[in-house]
Each structure stands twice: as structure tokens, then as C-alpha cells.
Amino acid sequence: MQIVFFKKINQTSYYYQIHDRQGHLFTMYSFTASWWQNNGKAREKYYTFKTRKERDRTLRQILQKKQKDGYKILYHYFRDAKEIAVSSMIKKMSI
């Protein structure tokens, strides 16, 4: 999974990315969020969960918050058919 959000305010571009490329050693359910401005250095936060349900709940909360903050989806990719529920929210936010 990879989701990249984007918003532009004046001359500043803001990016927020969620991905599960780097799995966590002690749990199957995790993702990494990173954010940055223009071409600046990214900051990261790692999320780990005991269940897929917990992970999906947090992911939906982040999607809703980013939408409320004015972000649009720049890019998304889901490799797993189980991600369909989240991808339906994404379609509503796409540029």
C-alpha cells in the first residue's frame, strides 16, 4: 500500500505519505507515515497494531483528517484485495 497526499498553500507544497513497504519485525500490521514541505527533509512516524481492524481504523482516521485539512490524493497503490474498503475512500479524495 502506498498513499501520497498533496496540498499547496501559496508557494509551499505539502506532502504526506503512508506506506507499508517496511514491515515491522514484531507485528504483521503496521505502516509508516512521512511528511515534508517542498523539497525538504521528511519526518516519519511508525504505527504498529495487533489486528488489521485496528490498523484500518487508524488509516481511515488519518484519511478523514487529511481530507478535512484540504489534502488531495496525488497517488495511491494497493497490492492486496483486502484494501478495497480503504481504496473506496481514496477515490473520493483524488485530484
C-alpha positions as CSV (number, residue, x, y, z in Angstrom):
1,M,0.0,0.0,0.0
2,Q,1.1,3.5,-0.7
3,I,-0.9,6.7,-0.5
4,V,0.5,10.1,-1.2
5,F,-1.4,13.3,-0.2
6,F,-0.7,16.8,-1.6
7,K,-1.8,20.3,-0.9
8,K,-0.5,23.7,-1.9
9,I,-0.7,26.9,0.0
10,N,0.7,29.9,-1.7
11,Q,4.1,28.8,-2.9
12,T,4.5,25.9,-0.4
13,S,3.7,22.3,-1.4
14,Y,2.9,19.9,1.5
15,Y,3.1,16.2,1.1
16,Y,2.0,13.3,3.4
17,Q,2.7,9.7,2.5
18,I,1.6,6.4,4.1
19,H,3.2,3.1,3.1
20,D,3.6,-0.4,4.3
21,R,6.8,-1.2,2.4
22,Q,8.8,-1.6,5.6
23,G,7.2,-4.2,7.7
24,H,7.6,-4.3,11.5
25,L,9.6,-7.1,13.0
26,F,7.1,-8.0,15.8
27,T,3.7,-7.5,14.1
28,M,2.1,-8.1,10.7
29,Y,0.0,-4.9,10.9
30,S,1.9,-1.7,10.5
31,F,2.5,1.3,8.3
32,T,4.8,4.3,8.1
33,A,3.7,7.9,7.7
34,S,6.1,10.6,6.4
35,W,5.5,14.2,5.7
36,W,7.5,17.1,4.2
37,Q,7.3,20.5,2.6
38,N,8.6,21.4,-0.9
39,N,11.9,19.6,-1.2
40,G,12.6,19.5,2.5
41,K,13.7,16.6,4.7
42,A,10.9,14.2,5.6
43,R,9.8,13.3,9.1
44,E,8.4,9.9,9.9
45,K,6.1,8.1,12.3
46,Y,5.8,4.4,12.6
47,Y,2.4,2.8,13.5
48,T,2.0,-0.8,14.7
49,F,-1.2,-2.7,15.5
50,K,-2.2,-6.0,16.9
51,T,-5.0,-6.5,14.3
52,R,-5.9,-5.5,10.8
53,K,-9.1,-3.9,12.1
54,E,-7.1,-1.6,14.4
55,R,-4.8,-0.7,11.5
56,D,-7.7,0.1,9.2
57,R,-9.5,2.2,11.8
58,T,-6.4,4.4,12.2
59,L,-5.8,4.6,8.5
60,R,-9.4,5.8,8.0
61,Q,-9.0,8.4,10.7
62,I,-5.9,9.7,9.0
63,L,-7.6,9.8,5.6
64,Q,-10.5,11.8,7.1
65,K,-8.2,14.2,8.9
66,K,-6.1,14.8,5.7
67,Q,-9.3,15.4,3.7
68,K,-10.6,17.9,6.3
69,D,-7.2,19.6,6.2
70,G,-7.5,20.2,2.5
71,Y,-5.2,17.4,1.1
72,K,-6.0,15.6,-2.1
73,I,-4.7,12.2,-3.2
74,L,-1.8,12.5,-5.6
75,Y,-1.0,8.8,-5.9
76,H,-2.2,5.5,-4.4
77,Y,-1.4,1.9,-4.9
78,F,-2.9,-1.2,-3.2
79,R,-1.4,-4.6,-3.8
80,D,-3.8,-6.5,-1.6
81,A,-7.5,-7.1,-2.4
82,K,-8.3,-6.7,1.3
83,E,-7.6,-2.9,0.9
84,I,-10.8,-2.4,-1.1
85,A,-12.6,-0.7,1.9
86,V,-9.8,2.0,2.2
87,S,-9.5,2.4,-1.6
88,S,-13.2,3.4,-1.8
89,M,-12.4,6.4,0.5
90,I,-9.4,7.3,-1.6
91,K,-11.4,7.6,-4.9
92,K,-13.5,10.4,-3.2
93,M,-10.3,12.4,-2.4
94,S,-8.4,12.0,-5.6
95,I,-7.3,15.1,-7.6
